[in-house]
Amino acid sequence: GTIGTAAWAHYLVEFGTQWELDSRDAPKDWPTGYIGINTKGPNEKPPLDYKTEVFELNPKLQAKAFALSQKVELSESKESTAWRKHYPYAPANQPPQVTRCDTLAGNTWFSGTRLSERAEVWTKLLTDNKGVYCTTQQEDNSTYEALLRASREGLVDINRLAVVRAGSDFDRPYPGYSEVDNLLKYADQGGFVPALENLYRTGNPLVQAILKNWSAWEKGVPEA
């Protein structure tokens, strides 16, 4: 995607629940210092002992949410439009659009090519190659776990949870741009205002569909 892209997630993946060595101390054939807990190398899927490492959302709800919002016109700022044009490939250099791909949670705000490539690998590992990493945040797996516990008590229905994320900055720099500056000067990309606006534009069609036709949604995602 690009700055402002809005993505409905199928999988919520936790990035922080890993073992970590300082990358300078890791074996030379490891791309980073991260490996799954109780594994022997970075490409081995760990046992999911914590039970919060990966969650799968309702695919019928995701598909319906995407169908309702996929043609929504998304916003850009002057700065984000100029920034995306630095990238020599699509979809990074194209206008934002609504899409479907997965989101990665972690308390550490990471940036840079190597860690972002690790995020791609980690997402595939935990979803058995079904997930596609494209956005990051800090809270979704924790929020899901809290709602899951409420669901077990009959307080909410976890199958009614949909997650949409909009990109406010790139996770890795364009060719020739500094990895450090990509993190420290993230605000220069001009993505926060359009990303916030695009969350509303993308999520609102689903909200309106449910509110205006509750009889069809009351028992779950309608077929039509």
N, C-alpha and C positions, 0 to 999 in steps of 0.2 A: 504494500500500500504506500501511501504518501501522507503528508501532514493533512489532518482533517478526515482521513478515511475512517468510516464507521464500520465496525466489524461485529457481527453476532457470533458469539462463541458456542462451540459444541463441548469443548473440554476446558476445564479450569485446572491448570498445572501449577504446583508449588515449586519454585526454583530454589528456595532457601534450604529445603530439607535435603542436604547433601553433605558429604564429607568434603573438606577443603584443605589443601596444602597451599602455602605460598607458591605461586607459579614458578618462582625461581628455584624452588626445592623439588619440584615435580619431575618425574622422568622425562627425558627429552622428547619421547614420542607422544606425550600427553599434550593436547592443544591448550589446556588450561590446568589449574590445580584442582578442578572439581571432579569428583566421582560420586556415584551413588553410594549410600550408606550400606556397609557390609557387602561391597563388591570388590573386585580386584582390578578394575580398570574403567576408563571413562565411557566405554561403549557397552557396558553390561547393565541390564535392567536390574534395579534393586528390588528386594522384597518390600512390599508396601506395608510395612509394619506400623506406621504412624496413622494410617487410614485417612489422612488428609492430603496425601501427595497428589492425587488426581481425582477429579470428579467429572462425571459425564452428565450434561444437561439434557433435558427432554428434546430429542431431535425433531419431533413433530412441531413443537412450539418454536424452535429455532427456524425451521423451514417456513412456518407461517409468518413469523416476524420478518424474515427476509423477503418473502413474497410481497408483503404489504408495504415494505419500505425501499425496495431495491431501485426504484425509479425516482426517488426523492433527489432533488437538486441540493447539493451540499455547498457550504460556504467556504471561502478562502479569505485570507487577509493579503494585503499588498506584499507583506514580508514573506508569508508562507508560499505565495505563488512564485516569487523570485527565488526562494530557497530551493524548492523542488526542482527547478530547472537546472541546478548544478549537477544533478544526477544524470548520467548518460544512458540510463536504461529505464524501461517501464516495469512496474507501474509507479516507481518512485517519482518519475518526472511528469506524470500525468495528473490531471485534476482528481480530487478525492471522489470516491464513490462508496456505496454501501456494498459490503462483501460479507463472506463467512470465513472465519478462521479463528484460531484459539488464543487464549490469553494466559500469561505467565505471572504468578504472584511471587513477591519476595520483598523483605524489608529493605534490602540494599538496592538503591537506585543505581543500576549498572549501565555502562555505556561502552561502546567500542566494538570493533569487528570480531575479536576473538570471543568475548563473552556473549555476544549476540549469536555467533555461530554455535556456541555451547547451548544456548537457549533453544535453538532449532533442534539440535541433537537430543537434548533432554526431553523436549516435548514429544518427539517421535518415540523415544525409549519408553516413556511412561504411558503412551497411548497405543503401543504396539503398531507404530508407523501409521496410525490413523489421524493423528493430530497435526495441525499446521500452525506453528508459532507466528504470531504477527503483532500482538500488543502486550504491554506489560502494565502492572499496577502493583499495589502493595496489600490489598485486603480481600480479594475475592474468595480465596480458599477459606479464610477465616470466617467470612460472612456466610459462605455456604455451610460450613460446619455448624455454625450457630443455628441457621435455619433448619438444617437437617435434624438437629436435636429437638427443635420445636416441632418439626414434622412428626417425629416419633411419638410426641405427646399429643398429637392431634390438633396442634395449634395453628399450623400452616400446612399447605400442600406443596412439597418441594418440587413437584412436577410443573408447578406454575411459575417457576423461576426462569427468567430469561436474562441474559447478560449481553449488553452492547458496550463496546469501548470505542473511543475515537482517538486517533493519534495526535498528540500535541507536539511531538518532536521525533526526529529520527534516532534510532538506536545506534546507528553507525554512520561515520562521516562519508561524504562524497569523495571520490578520488582526488587526492592532493590536499584534502583538508585534515587538520590535526585531530587525532583521536581525543586528545585532552580538551581542545577547544569545543569539540562536539558535545562534551559533557558540561564544561564550565560556562559555555556561552549558549546553552540550549534555548534560552529565552529569545535569542536573536532570530530564531527560526519563525517566530510570529505565529505559533500554532495554538496557543491556549484559548483565545477567544473563538476562532472558528471551530475548534474541537468541541468546545462546550455547546456552541450553537448547533453543531451537527449531531450531538447526542440527542438534543431535543427533536430535531427534524427527523431523525431516524427512529427514535423510540415512540414518538407521538402517534404514528399510524396504528401501531399495535394497541396502545392505550385507548385510542378512539374506537377502534374496532370492537374491543371488549366492552367498553362503556355503552356503545350504541346498540349492541346486539348481545346483551348478557344472556338471553335465553339460549343462544347457540353456544356460548362459551361456558355456561354454568357447570356443565358436566365434563369439561375438558376442551381440547383443541378441536374445533369443528373441521369436518372433512372438506367442505366447500369454502 
